[in-house]
Amino acid sequence: MSSSVIDLLATEARFGAQNYQPIGVVLTRGEGVWVWDIEGNRYLDCLSAYSAVSQGHCHPKILAAMVEQAGRLTLTSRAFHNDQLALFYEEIAALTGSHKVLPMNSGAEAVESAIKSVRKWGYEVKGVADGQAEVIVCADNFHGRTLGIVGFSTDAETRGHFGPFAPGFRIIPFGDAAALDAAITPNTVAFLVEPIQGEAGVIIPPAGYFKEVRELCTANNVMLVLDEIQTGLGRTGKLLAEQHEGIEADVTLLGKALSGGFYPVSAVLSNNDVLGTLRPGQHGSTFGGNPLACAVARAAMRVLVEEGMIENAAAQGARFLQGLKDIRANTIRDVRGRGLMLAVELHPEAGRARRYCEALQGKGILAKDTHEHTIRIAPPLVITSDQVNWALEQFATTLTQDLS
């Protein structure tokens, strides 16, 4: 590392809270699938800021929309109307088939907003006794970092020494419809679940699982809340991951790619029953639905569709997945994925995945480890066949090494 890199890392360590452990690279510029560090080295980004940069780094059309709107009006609060919010509502509803939209900022805010809304719906529409509403969630979930959310996490590192936590959540195994059936009670207002568990290591449920889940939720008047903050907007090769099983959620959560990585934007999408219970003063956000966010999100959705990024994710994801499966390496325990949401799980004896991520960095690939033995791979949806082929060469060379 150069002295400037060492100095920057030392400054971070001196002043910053130590709540992350990044790969040792200092990035300064990005374009499309590529990022450059301050020493001029180029890397293929295989994380996309946890899928937030799905449209590619610094997409020129999203950038132009942001710059134009930033020069006109950035924030009004929801005390006043602005000329971008209605258009954002109309366009995201048309894209996703939703009836109501609640704009927020971060993904975690969207999750918290959904929990509040389904509880309110449970009390005012379903008739659950006040204070008794229950939300069912899955083990190994990841829905954010707020106090409310970590309270129903099963990750000890996430929960440790942050309690006490709020009641009202039941935890069941992921991918087990029978467990959901057994957990539902008259007080159950919602089932909150990721279509694919990303942070857990890109865990894909059994085929048919979500069809059973949809039937159970409908039969029991339980709201199906799909956290599509990572999977949504093309990441899995469909606009929404729910489309792989031909179902529709009652509440859908979007974030990350909703702004193409330019600005924090999230949204709760719902039928009229759930969001229809909210009245003025009962929930809100100073920045939620601001004109800058809406203009950026509108451009981000537009380029996603107009430039065929969803179809490209399906095609290049299939190429990437097959290429990873074709790698013959004793280090590999499993390869899985859908679209451009992929993972390589290593045998424990192969060593920690972080060491392989660091080796990949030396070959011009930036990927991120999760749960010690899994490498998560999620490049921008604009990746080309040639770039996938090149990336596969680097993965093959790295994964055939013994770094234990």
N, C-alpha and C positions, 0 to 999 in steps of 0.2 A: 504494500500500500504506500502511496505517496504521503508526504508529510501533511498535505492539505486534507486528505481523507482522514488520516489519523487525528488531526486537529478537530475536524468536524465531529467525528465519532466521540472524541473525548469531551467536547462541549456538550453534546447530547447527553452523555453519561453524567456530566456534572450538574446540569440544570434540569434534565427531564426525569419525570417519574419512570421507574423501571418496569413498566407494565407491558412491554413488548421485547422480543428478542429477534430483531431483523437479521436477515442475511447481510453479510458485511459488504454492501455495495451502496454507494451514494449516487443517486440518480439526479440528473439535471435536465433532461429533455426526452420527449417522446413523440413518435409519429407512427400512426398505424399500429402494427404489431411490435414495433421496435422501441427500445429505450436506450439511452446513452448515459454512462456515468461521467463524473467530473473529470476523469482521466481520458475520456474519448472512446472508451470501449463500448461496443454495441451488443445488445442482448435481445433475444426474442422473449417477449413477456408471456410467460405461460401461467400467469396468475390473474392478470387483468384487474388488479385491485379487488380480488375476490368477486369478480364478474361485474364490477361497476363500470369498467372501461370496455364493455362489449363492442361498442362501435369503433374501437381503435383510439389510440391516444390522439388528442387534439384534433378531432374530426373537423375539417374546415367549415362545414355547414353548421354544425352545432356552435363552433367558435364564433362564426359570423352572427348567429342569432343572439348569442350571449353579449357580444360587444355592442350590437345595435340596441338591445334592450337596456344594457347597462348605461348607455348614453341618454336614454329617455326617462326611465323610471325603474327603480330597483325594489322599493319596499313602501307599502302603504299601511301595513297591518290589515287585518280583516275588519277594522273599523269603517273602512270605505271599500267600495268596489274598485276593481281595476280592469283594464280592457283585455287582459290575457287569461284571466281565470275561467271565464265562461267558455272560451275557445279550447282551453286545456280540458275542461270537463267534457265538452262535446266530442273532442277527438279521442280521448282515452276511453270514453264510453263506447264510441263507435268501434274502436280497435278491439276492445275486449268483450263487448257485449254486456257491459255492466249497466245498472240502473242508477246507482248513486255513487258518488265519489267524495272521499274525505281526504284532502291534501295535507300531508305532513312533511317532515324534513328527513329524518333518518329512518332506517328500517326498524330499529328498536321502538321508535315513536309510533310507527304504524302498528306494530305488534301490541303495544300497550293500549293504543286507541281501539284496536279490535277487541281486546279483552274487556275494556270498559263498555264497549257498545253491545257485545253479546250478553254481558251480565245485565245491562239495562233492558235489553230485549227480553231476556229471561224473566225479569221481574214484571215488566209492563205488558208483555204480549203472551208469553207462555204461561205465566202465572206461578212462577217459583216463589216460595216464601222469601221475604226480604232477608238478605245476608246468607242465604243457603245455596246460591248458584255455584255450580262446579264446572270446571273446564278440564277436559281430558287432554293430556299431552303424551309424548312418547319419550322413552328412555333414549339417552344420547342425543337429545334434541339440541339445536342451537338456534335461538330466536333473538339473541342480542345480549346486552350486558347491564341493563337496568336492574335495580333491586328487585322489582316485581318479577322480571324474567328469570334472573338467576335463582330465584326461589324455587322454581320448578325444573332447574337443571339437574342432571345426574352426574355432572362432572365435578368432582371434589375440588379441583383447582379453581373452578369458577365460583363455587359456593363458599369455600372455606373462609370463615371469620367475617362473613358479610351479614349474617342473620341478626335478629330474628326475621323470618320470612312470612309473607301473607299466606293464609290458608286458601282453600278453594280449588286445588288442583289435584288430579289423579294421574299417576304415571303408569303407562302400560308399555309393553314391548312394541317396537316399530315393526310393521309388516305383518302383524298378527290380528286379523279381523275378529277372530273368536275372542281375543282379549278385550277388544273394544266393545263387543257385544256384552261381555260379562261386566264391564265397568260402567256401562250406562245406567243411570238411575233417573227417577223423575226430576231430580235437581240438576241434571246435566244440561247445560245450555249450549256447549260447543265442543268440538274436537279440533284442536289446533295442531297442525302437522305439516312438515315439509314433504313435498312430493319425492324429493331425493335428499337424504341427509348429507349436506355438504361438509360441514366441519367434522362430522363423525368419520369422514373418509369416503365420500361419494357412495353412500349405501343406498342401493336401489331395491325397493320392495318387490315381492313376488308378483308375477303377472296376475292381473285380476284383483289385486288387493284393493285398489281404490274404487273399483266398481262395487265391491262388497261394502266398503266404507260408506260410499254414497247411499247405498240401499239402507244400511243401518241408520244413518243419520236422518234420512227421509222418514223412515218408519217410526223413529222415536222423537221426531220434531227437535232434532239437534242440529245446530248450525255447523256445517263443515267449513272450517277456516283453513285455507291453504296458504302457507307462507312461501310465496314464490319470489321472495326478495332476491335469492340467488338464481333460482331455476327459471324465473320468468323472463319475458322479452327475448326469446330466441335461444337462450343458452343451451337448451336440450334438443334443438332442432325443430321445435314447435314454438309458437308464440308463447303459450303457457304449457307447463309440463302436464297439467291435467288432461290436455288433449291427447296424450299418448294412450289414455284409457277411455276417451270419449265421455268424460264426465264434466260437470260444472260445479264449482264450489259455490257456497252461499256467500262467502266472504273471501276475497283474494287480496293478498298483501304484495305490493310491488315497491321496489326501491332500487338502489344500486344503478343498474343500467338505465333507469328511467331518466337519468340526466347525462348518460354517456360519460360519466366521470368528471363532469365540469362543476357540479354543484350538488349539495345534498337535497334530494327530492324523493319523497315516498308518497304512497297513496294507499288508502283502504278502499277497495272496490266492493260493492255489496248490492244485495237486493234491497227493496224499499223497506222491508220489515226491520232490518237491523239498524241501518243508519237513519231510518225514518223516525227513530225514537229520540234522536238528539234535538234539543231545543236551544235557542240562543242563550249563551252564557254557561252551558253545561260542559263544553269541551272546546279546546281551541289551541292556537299556536300563533305567536307573533309573526313568525316567518312562514308558516305553512300557507301555501297558495299565493306566495308573493309573485309579482309580475316577472321578475327575473327568473325565478324557478320555473314558472309556467312556460315562458318563452323557450327556455333551454329544454325542458321536457318535450315540448311540442316538436322541436327540431330533432331531438334524439329519437322519438318515435317515428318521425317521418323518414329519416335516413335508414332506419332499421328495415322498414318496409320497402322503400323505393330502391334501395341498393341490394335487395335480395339477401340480406345478412342471415335471416332465419333459415332459408334454403341452403345457404353456404355452410351454416353450422351443422346441418344434417349431413351434408355431403362430406365435408372435411372432418367432421367428428367420426364418421364411419371409417374414413381412411386412417385417421390417427389411431382409433381403437384397434383396428385390425393390425396396423403396423406395430403397435405395442404388444399385441398378443403374439405376433410372429417373432418377437425377440426371445431367443433361447438363452436364458440366463438362470443359473441356480439361485440367484438372489430373489427372483420374483415368485411371490406366493399367489398373487391374483392380479388380474387387470380387469377393470370394469368402467362403465361410463355410458352416457347417453348424450348424443350431440357432442358439443365441445366442453362437457363437464366430465372429466376423466380422472382416474386414479390408478396408480400402481402401488399395490401393497407388497411389501418386502417380507421375506421370512425373518423372524426375530434374530436368528443367528447371523443374518447378513449385516447387522448393525443398524444404527439409527438412520432414518430417512434423511435427516438434516445433512449428514455427511455426503450423501449422494446429491442433495440439492447444492451443496457447496462445490462439489465436483462438476456439476452441470453448469454452475456459474462460470467456471474456468473454460467451458466450451461454448459460452455465449448463450446459455439458456437460464432464465430465471423462473424457478418453480418453488413451491413451498411445501414443507412437510406438515403433517397433521397426525396426531395420535401416535407419535414416535416412529411408526414403521410404514407410513403411507405418504406417497408423493402425490400431491394434488396438481392436476394439469387443466388449465382453463384459459387458453389464449383468446385474444379478441376474435370476434366472429368474422372479421375481414381477412383472416389468414388464408393464404393460397395453397394450392397443392404442392408447389415447389417448396414453400416454407414448411409445410408439414413434413415433407420428405426429408428436408435438411434437419429438422428437429428430431425426427426418428433416428437419423444417423447418430446424433449426439446422445440420445437416450440409450441406443443400443451399445455404444462404446462405453458409456458410463455404467450401465446396469450389469454389464458383463465383468466389471471389476469387482474385486473383493476389498471392500472398505471397512470390514468389520474390525 
